[in-house]
Amino acid sequence: MAYKKSDSYDDALTERMKADYLDILEGLGEDTNREGLLKTPERAAKAMQFLTQGYSQDAAAILRSAMFREDYSEMVLVKDIELYSLCEHHILPFFGKAHVAYIPNGHIVGLSKIPRIVDVFARRLQVQERLTIEVRDVIQETLQPLGVAVVIEAHHMCMMMRGVQKQNSLTTTSAFTGQFLKNETRSEFLRLIGSKLH
């Protein structure tokens, strides 16, 4: 049985982007008729749509779809969430991990929704600083918890492949609300994301 992809794409947009990628390849001096490049414009067009699918997704709606009343008021932490995004300055990848915590205030959310909303914002042209704030704010505004904490650690290909070409640099950003603005709560969060409990 032949392999069949199940992803769906906007056909009109794919055709427009194919023409643009073909033009780019030709502008670089490539022979777009050689075997290896025949399907590259279409693949690139579809890849870009996949990597930016977050524009068509609603992070708040994802959270609301799995909110539950629960009398739990201790920290909920989902750490080491893999993330992949594109830097809006060079359209080069940055990738790493997000650590997200909140303190419920009458509602909890299905745990799988936390990585989902990270993906919603990561699958857009981004800067790490804004990504960190967007994840924090959608949780705060939707769940109305007692506090939210987000830390993102990422490697940026725009620093590794071009520019300063530093292979081991790691960028860390953080954003906090509510109880996490207190040193004691924030310190507990930072200790937990640095620990290996498994």
N, C-alpha and C positions, 0 to 999 in steps of 0.2 A: 504494500500500500504506500503511495507517494506521500511525502511529508507535506502538510498544508498548514500555512500560517493562519492564525485566527485574528490577528490584529486588524483593526479597521482604521482607515485614513480618509481624509477629505480628498476625493479624487481631483477636484479642480485645483486645490492648493498644491497637491502633489505634482500636477503637470506644470504649474507655474514655477515651483521650486526646482523641478528637474531642469527646466530651461535655464534658470539662474545658475545652478551648479554646473551645467554643461558649459556655460559662458565662462565661469570661474576657471574650470579646468583648462579650457582652451587658452584663456588669458595667462595661465601659468606656463604655457608652452607644451602641455600634454597632448598626446595623440588620443583623442577621445574615441577613436575607432578601434583601438587595440582591445583585445579580448578582456583583459582585466578591468577595463574601465567602461565597458559597454553598459552595464547596469548600475554603475556607481552613482550617477545623478539621481536615479530613482531611489536607490538605497539611502543616499544622504538625505533626500527629501523626507522619506519616511522616518529615518532616524531622528531628524530634527523635530518632527511632529511628536514622536514618542517622548523625546527628552524635554519637551515643553508642554506636555499635556496638562500640567498643573493650571494653566490659564483657564481651562474649561471646567475645573473642579472647584467645589465650594467646601472649604475646610470646616466652616461652622456647621454646615448641614451634615457633614460626616460625623462630627461630634454629637450633634443633636440626635442622630439616628440611633445612638447607643448610650443615652444618658439614663441612669437609674437612681432612684432615691435610695440612699443608704446612710445609716448613722455611723459613719466612719470619718474620723477627723485627724488621722495621722498621715504622714507623708506617703504618697504613692510615687514610686520612681520607676521609670523605664529607661534603662541606660544602654549604651553601646548600640544605638540605632544607626545602621549603615545609611549613609546618604551620598547621593551623587547629584551634582548640579553643574550648571554652566555659568562661568564668570561673564557678566554682561559687558565687560570692557574688551575682552578678546575672544569671546565665545569659545573658551577653552575650559576643560573640566576642572572642578575642584571636588574633592571627595574626602570623607572621613566619618565621624561619629557624632551623633547628638545624644545628649543626656537630658531628659525632661522629667520634671517632678511637679506635683501639685498637692495641695492640702485641701481635701474635699470640704464643702460647706453645705452638706445635705444631698449632694449628688456626686456620683462617681461616673466614669465613662468606661466602656469596654476597652480593655488594654490594647487591643490591636488598632484602635483608632488613633492612638498617639503616633505610632510610626506612619500611619496613613497620612496624617496631617503634615508631618515632616516632609513626606514625599510630595504632597500637593504644592508646598512652597518651594521645595528644592527643584521640582520639575518646571522651572521658569528661568529666564535669564536673571541672575541674582548677584548680589554681593553678600558675603557671609554675615556681615553686620545686620543687614536688613532681614535676612532669613531668620536669624536668632530672635529678633524683635517680633516678626510676624507669627512665629510659632508661639511665643509667649502670649502675645496679645489675643490670639484667637481662643486660646484656652481660658484666659482670664475673662474675656467678654462673654464667652458662651457658657462656661460652667459656673462662673462667679465663685471660684474657690477662695480660700483664705490666703492663698499665695501660689505663685508659679515660679519655677526656676528652669532656665534653659542654658546649657553650655554646649557649644559646638566646637569640635576640634577638626581641622581639615588641612589637607595638602592641596596647594593650588598649582596646577600645571603651568599657569602663566608665569609663576616664579621659578618653576623647575625646568621647563623646556626653553624658555626665552627670558628676556630681561636679565635679572641677576643670576639666574641659573643655579639656585641653591636647592640641592636635592633633599636636604633633611629638615627644612624649615616646616614648622607646624604653626598654624594660626588658631588661636583660641579666642572665642567671643562668649560673652555671658549676658544674661538679662534676667532680672528678678522683679517680683511684685510682692506686696503684702508681707506675710510672715517671713519670707525669704530675705527681706531687707534687714532682718534682725541677725546679728552676728552668730548667735547660737544655732539658729535654724539653718542659715546658709552654710555654716561650718559642718553641720551634720550632713547636709546634701553633698558638699564637696568631698567629705570623707567617704561617703558611700559610693560616689562615682569613681573614686580612686581605689576602692577595695576590691578584692577578688573573693567573693563569698561562695563561689562554686568550685 
